[in-house]
Amino acid sequence: MSPRSASVNEELRRRSRERLLQATVDLVAEHGYEATTLGDIADRAGTARGLVSYYFPGKRQLLQSAVHRLMHRTLDAALEREPRTDDGRERLARAIDAILGLARDQPLLMRTHMAGILQAEGFVQCPEQQRLAELLRDTVTRYGSADVDTDYPLLRALLMGAVVAVLLPGAPMPLARLRAELFQRYGLDWELGVPPDGGPPGGTFPSRG
């Protein structure tokens, strides 16, 4: 049997890494961070346990990469869904709704992710985080930013703050209220993106647009 080519080996490594990332998201969402072991993740992914340590220095870094992958895939799907659009305001509205939607739909996973970021580890610089950053930077560019290097980190910080506010134990902020504040900040009409049922808080929603 002839040895596998470099491209085949690279594809196998990519698939193994993807399975580990997906297994991490699934298990942490089901059982929580503390109850999920690296062995559990390897077993769910169908890979050798040694591969986890080969690709990731630890469980916290693995989780961050896994959630950044989920965020990137969710954001990409929202931006490219039909009807597709190049309108920067609509794309920014979709981006806001996609990230807030993850906080609503995956509260345990996103709360665990945010806790890790706010602790000593900070952001993990990984391919998944870089892809997410590229999508958000492109969204800010299409929105019409004249200073993407300033406006992208601001949008990222605002989205992180909104996610934390939605997930705050004991005193969560209503998602619709946080959406309204972000939309007003960026001059977006309430009807853009995927507006929640019930209309804007307070009944009226002035637009700057």
C-alpha positions in Angstrom: 0.0 0.0 0.0 1.4 3.3 -1.0 1.7 6.1 1.6 -1.0 8.7 1.8 -0.2 12.0 0.1 0.3 15.2 2.1 -3.0 16.6 0.9 -4.9 13.4 2.1 -3.2 13.6 5.5 -4.1 17.2 5.8 -7.7 16.5 5.0 -7.8 13.7 7.6 -6.4 16.0 10.2 -8.9 18.7 9.3 -11.8 16.2 9.7 -10.5 14.9 13.0 -10.2 18.5 14.3 -13.7 19.3 13.1 -15.2 16.3 14.8 -13.5 17.2 18.1 -14.9 20.7 17.9 -18.4 19.6 17.2 -18.3 16.9 19.9 -17.2 19.6 22.4 -20.1 21.9 21.6 -22.6 19.0 21.8 -21.3 17.6 25.1 -20.9 20.9 26.9 -24.3 22.0 25.8 -25.8 18.7 27.1 -23.8 18.2 30.3 -21.9 21.3 31.2 -18.2 22.1 31.2 -17.2 20.4 34.4 -19.0 17.2 33.7 -17.4 16.9 30.2 -14.0 15.3 30.1 -11.4 15.3 27.2 -12.0 11.5 27.1 -15.7 12.0 26.6 -15.0 14.4 23.8 -12.6 12.0 22.0 -15.1 9.2 22.4 -18.0 11.3 21.0 -15.7 12.4 18.1 -14.6 8.8 17.4 -10.9 9.8 17.6 -7.9 8.7 19.6 -7.7 10.5 22.9 -4.1 11.6 22.2 -5.4 13.7 19.3 -7.1 16.1 21.6 -3.8 17.1 23.2 -2.2 17.1 19.8 -4.6 19.8 18.5 -5.4 21.7 21.7 -3.4 22.6 24.8 -6.3 22.1 27.2 -10.1 21.8 27.6 -10.7 25.5 28.0 -8.9 26.3 24.7 -10.7 23.5 23.0 -14.1 24.9 24.2 -13.2 28.4 23.0 -12.2 27.1 19.6 -15.4 25.0 19.4 -17.7 27.9 20.3 -15.9 30.3 18.0 -16.5 27.7 15.2 -20.2 27.6 16.2 -20.4 31.4 16.2 -18.6 31.6 12.8 -20.9 29.0 11.2 -24.0 30.6 12.7 -23.0 34.1 11.6 -22.0 32.9 8.1 -25.4 31.2 7.6 -27.3 34.3 8.8 -25.4 36.6 6.5 -25.7 34.3 3.4 -29.3 33.1 3.9 -31.9 33.8 1.2 -32.7 36.4 0.1 -29.0 37.2 -0.1 -28.1 40.8 0.2 -25.1 43.1 0.0 -26.9 45.8 1.9 -24.6 46.7 4.8 -27.4 47.7 7.2 -29.3 44.4 6.7 -26.1 42.4 7.1 -25.3 44.2 10.4 -28.8 43.5 11.6 -28.4 39.8 10.7 -25.1 39.7 12.5 -26.5 41.1 15.7 -29.5 38.8 15.6 -27.3 35.8 15.0 -25.1 36.4 18.0 -28.0 37.3 20.3 -29.8 34.2 19.1 -26.9 32.0 20.2 -27.2 33.4 23.7 -31.0 32.6 23.6 -30.7 29.1 22.1 -27.4 27.9 23.7 -27.4 29.6 27.2 -25.3 27.0 29.0 -22.7 26.8 26.2 -22.4 30.6 25.7 -22.3 31.3 29.5 -19.5 28.9 29.9 -17.7 30.4 26.9 -18.0 33.9 28.2 -16.8 32.9 31.6 -13.6 31.5 30.1 -13.0 34.7 28.1 -13.5 36.9 31.2 -11.0 34.8 33.2 -7.3 34.7 32.8 -7.3 32.8 29.5 -8.7 35.7 27.5 -9.3 35.1 23.8 -7.7 32.0 22.2 -6.1 33.0 19.0 -7.1 30.1 16.8 -8.3 29.6 13.2 -12.0 29.6 14.3 -11.6 32.9 16.1 -9.8 34.4 13.1 -12.7 33.3 10.8 -15.2 34.9 13.1 -13.2 38.1 13.3 -13.0 38.2 9.5 -16.7 37.9 9.1 -17.4 40.7 11.7 -14.8 42.9 10.1 -16.4 42.4 6.7 -19.8 43.2 8.2 -18.5 46.5 9.6 -16.9 47.3 6.3 -20.1 46.7 4.3 -22.0 48.7 6.9 -19.9 51.7 5.8 -17.3 52.1 8.5 -14.6 54.7 7.7 -12.4 53.2 10.5 -12.8 49.4 10.6 -9.8 49.0 13.0 -11.8 51.0 15.6 -15.3 50.0 14.8 -14.8 46.3 14.6 -13.5 45.9 18.2 -16.3 48.2 19.4 -18.9 46.0 17.7 -17.3 42.9 19.1 -17.3 44.4 22.6 -20.9 45.5 22.3 -22.0 42.0 21.2 -20.0 40.4 24.0 -21.6 42.8 26.5 -25.1 42.0 25.2 -24.5 38.3 25.4 -23.3 38.6 29.0 -26.4 40.7 29.8 -28.8 38.1 28.4 -27.1 35.3 30.4 -26.5 37.2 33.7 -27.6 34.7 36.4 -30.5 36.1 38.4 -30.9 39.3 36.6 -30.9 38.7 32.8 -31.7 41.6 30.5 -34.6 41.0 27.9 -33.1 40.1 24.5 -35.5 42.5 22.8 -34.4 45.4 24.9 -30.7 44.7 24.1 -31.5 44.3 20.4 -33.3 47.6 20.4 -30.3 49.4 22.0 -27.9 47.9 19.5 -30.2 48.7 16.6 -30.6 52.3 17.8 -26.9 52.7 18.2 -26.3 51.7 14.6 -29.4 53.4 13.2 -31.0 50.1 12.1 -34.7 49.7 11.4 -36.4 47.3 13.8 -37.7 45.3 10.8 -34.2 44.4 9.6 -32.7 41.1 10.3 -35.0 38.7 12.2 -37.1 40.8 14.6 -38.5 39.0 17.6 -42.2 38.7 18.0 -44.1 41.4 19.8 -42.5 44.5 18.2 -39.9 46.8 19.7 -39.9 47.6 23.4 -42.1 50.7 24.2 -44.1 50.3 21.0 -42.1 52.8 18.9 -38.7 52.6 17.3 -37.3 55.8 15.8 -34.7 55.1 13.1 -31.8 57.3 12.2 -31.8 55.8 8.7 
